[in-house]
Amino acid sequence: MTSIDTITLEVADPAAAERFYAAAFGLGDRLRLRASREPSTGFRGFTLSLVVSQPADVRALIDSAVAAGAATLKPVAKSMWGWGGVVQAPDGTIWKVATPAKKDTGPATGRVDSVVLLLGVADVAASKRFYTEHGLTVGKSFGRMYVEFAGSGSMKLALYRRKALAKDAGVSPEGSGAHRLTIGGAGEPFTDPDGFAWETAPMAAMS
């Protein structure tokens, strides 16, 4: 297993979630949905980041998500590293839209350059070791705070301390129950130290 091939969100109402994501982000087959009735309260321990090329795209995608029914957790704002905003989808998933660019170079395109799945973990060093033993290659590492793995496609995996990730998302770190997330890769199924489940991705998704 060397990369993420699929991201599946487990939602209470797949049809409603499909309508929301088609209207909000237009991610196509990069995002999968399936029904789940497992209880989940508070912060689920992960966020999904959409990386775009310029501030106009951040604003356009955040506006589209809010118009489709998302709740604003952090309005679009400029920071030291670029521009970003955070919303929570009706199914409870937290999404951040961000760009390192400080200025626009043209009108918004709505294009998403990459998707980063950030897992909030108890021990970044231990989880980093776990994932490298399962075949991932570290791309960026900032001590015991943040690790990003190199990806072969448009989806990447990163690890962040749970409390820091919740703060970045603008929510309380408290939460219990199911993560309501399943990650697909080329290897055998496994569950990581923080309870995030991986499954063998369908061949069509890996081609």
C-alpha positions, 0 to 999 in steps of 0.5 A: 500500500503506497497511496490513497486510491479511494475515500468513502464517507459513511453517511446517514442519507447517501442520496442527500449527500450525493446531491450536496457534494455534486452541488458543492465541490463536484469531486466526481469519483474521487469521493464515494458514499455509502450508508452508515447507521453507526453512532457518531458524536462530535469531532470525528477525528479527520478533515478533508482539505481541497487544495486549489490554485487561487483565492477566487477558487477558495471563495467559489467553492466555500460559497457553493458548499454553503449554498448547498447546505453546509455550515460555516466553521471558519469564513474565508480569510487570508493568513501567513500561508495563503487563503482558506475557509472551513465548512461542515457538510450536512452529513457532518464531514468537515472540509477545508478549502485552501490555497498557498497563493496570495493573489488571484491570477484569473477568474475562479475555475472551480477546479480542485488540484488535490485532496488531502485527508488529514487524520487527527492522531494521538501520537504522530510519531507512532502513526508515522511509523505505522504507516511507513511500515505499511508502505507509505513514503514520507513527503513532509515532516514537522516533528511530532506535529504534522506528517504528510505522505507522498502520493502518486495521484491527486489524493494525499494522506497527512497526520496531525495531532487530534487537538491541533486538527480540531483547532484548525477546523474550528471545532472542539476535539471531543467526539466519540463513536464511528469515524464514518470514514473508510480509506481505500488502498492497494494492500490488504485491509487494516485498521490504524492505531487511531481506529481509521479503517482501510480497505482494498480499493476496487480495481477500477479505482486503482487503474 
